[in-house]
Amino acid sequence: MIPYIEIVNEKLRLMFGRKIIAIEGDNCIALEGNSDVWEDIVTAGNIAAKTLGSIKKRYFRKEQQIPGIVNKIQFSGGNIPPMRLPLIRDNALEGERPDVLVIGAGITGAAIARELARYKFDILLVEKEHDVALHASSRNDGMVHPGIDLAKDSLKHYYNKRGNKMYDKITAELGVPFERTGQYLCFNNPFAKIAMYFSLFYWKWLGVPGVRVIGGKKLHRLEPNLKKDIRSALFFPTAAVVCPYGLTIAYAENAVENGVRLSLDTAVLGMDVRGGRILKVETNRGRVYPKAVVNAAGVFADEVAAMAEDQFYSIHPRRGTNSILDKKETPFLVRTIASRMGTASKSAHTKGGGMIRTAHKNLLVGPDAQETYERENFATSAASINAVFNKFKETVPALSTSQIIAYFTGVRAATYEEDFVVCKGKKTVNLIHAAGIQSPGLTAAPAIAVDVSRFAAEILEAAGETVKPNDNFNPRRKPIPRPAAMDDDERDALIKADSGYGVILCRCEEVSRGEILESLRRPVPCNTLDGVRRRVRPGGGRCQGGFCGPLVAQIIAEEKGLSLEEVTKKGPGSNIVAGPTKGQLWKKAEPLPADSTAVVKKMKETS
């Protein structure tokens, strides 16, 4: 038996004295102690994970499992905010007995729910937010990774490789825009090109197909705004872009169309576990009695695991900020995906970010990586944005912060092992973990969903349940029509069928009234400005909703039977209008006219 506890403690002692120690727990090593410096707590977890990793490589067989890291070090340097809970309290779910309860409706949870719908299961998908895809699934760069910087023996590599291959089919079925742009990894070392040719054997061994070397002259013809000192690049043709929140919404819609029940504003508050089995799940909307539970709770996955008495990993949140540039000002800065060796290589457990031509044809720059103890702090800072831009100006000198139209911060659900956790419960027999899903989680989600749905079927079958395929499963989702992307004949036919598609309300993104109305009538409920924006993009352009926002709010009020005061930006507590500043209070929104001339006239009358 390898004395791994003693080895880990020796490493910790060299760094922290006896302030932090490791003890053996159930399927894990638990770190205990106290620190007022969050970075020290994270460092301790990293030391323990790295030490165990090196022990495994030297002494363990490949199939043997080593303990996970559970970080129980007390943080005395600040107050760690509790999970934000929905305002709703009711009994809408009281007594429900689904076959499978899926916790979390990000990209992973939504993909799992849709894959589970291939079976004749009663599936309940719960999400604590007012919409799907509100955390990391809408706060990432939308890149489908080719597999750079992933260890071959990691779950990240395994699921990234499988997931990448699935994207053409998945996006076609779900009606989601998808483009294989490829990715350039750039070098300025004059001797790097020779090494690149030798590296092609490595990429082939790693299972990354089609990698090729691009010389400087050709590279600058393809990407003319790259810095002139860049002499060559590796091109990864399987890299791609997709809208991450659009894909998540599509997954959730198709899941609901195939019988999955979705409960938003629903947080898991506790569990009753007896004899190694989850019997009851407490939520703010009542008690649920599932036969199997899937933990896809993102940054709170370790807390859900603890509720289920099956925690053998910890999540340490990691913030990253991205900036979105105006598509009209920067049409050719980067035409694909570009990063530079030295800025793209791993540093502090990040791929280093890059410049990405998104699915919506904006240029996205970022992200950075900062450890944090706040799992839901999405604030941005000028210092973070400036640091990212200064780094990437070394690749594209014409980059400027003046081109930014929006920026956002996401919080990644990293484990100390820096790998995914996709497995059945270690102690709790009717639990499945889909945790630690950070980059390349978007790429891996389709493949993770396949395995998790199979695990759920095995758990139910072992419990004596009959497992049958759902012969009525329909993998195809009808997308919302997009007039701006159609040719003249298609657009003309659409507008003749529904005149609302000829009324453009968002000039920046060319979004019609018909698209907005359709977004409010889809299988996944939507009644907020941000929800409409994620589905059809009004407010996603240069003015960020300054012109179309009031019109969208009025359409939401009209369609949902609300007063304007009841319309929110992102859900309960984010009301946009507090009351009238003059004139009478509108109890219900007055309907907008159906044709474009009347809309303009009404805007002039009310401005």
ABEGO torsion letter per residue (X at the ends): XBBAAAAAAAAAAAAAEAABBBBBBBGBBBBBEBBABAAAAAAAAAAAAAAAAAAAAAABBAABBBBBBBBABBBAAEBBBBBBBBABBBAAABGBBBABBBBEABAAAAAAAAAAAABBBBBBBBBABABBGABAAAABAGBBBAGBGBBAABAAAAAAAAAAAAAAAAAAAAGBBBBBAEBBBBBABAAAAAAAAAAAAAAAAAGBBGBBBBBAAAAAAABAABBAABABBBBBAABBBBBAAAAAAAAAAAAAAAGBBBBBGBBBAEBBBBGGBBABBBBAAEBBBBABBBBAAEAAAAAAAAAAGABABBBBBBBBBBBBBBAAABAAABABBBBBBGAABBBGGBAGEBBBBBAAGBBBBOBBBBBBABAABABBBAAAAAAAAAAAAAABAABBAAABABBBBBBBBBBAAGBBBBBBBAABAABBBBBGBBOBAAAAAAAAAAAAAAAAAAAAAAAGBBBBBBAABBABBBBBBBAAABBAAAAAAAAAABAAAABBABAAAGBBAAAAAAAAABABBBABAAAAAAAAGBGABAAGGAAAAAAAAAAAAAAAGBBAAABBAAEBGABABAEBABEBBBABBBBBBABAAAAAAAAAAAX
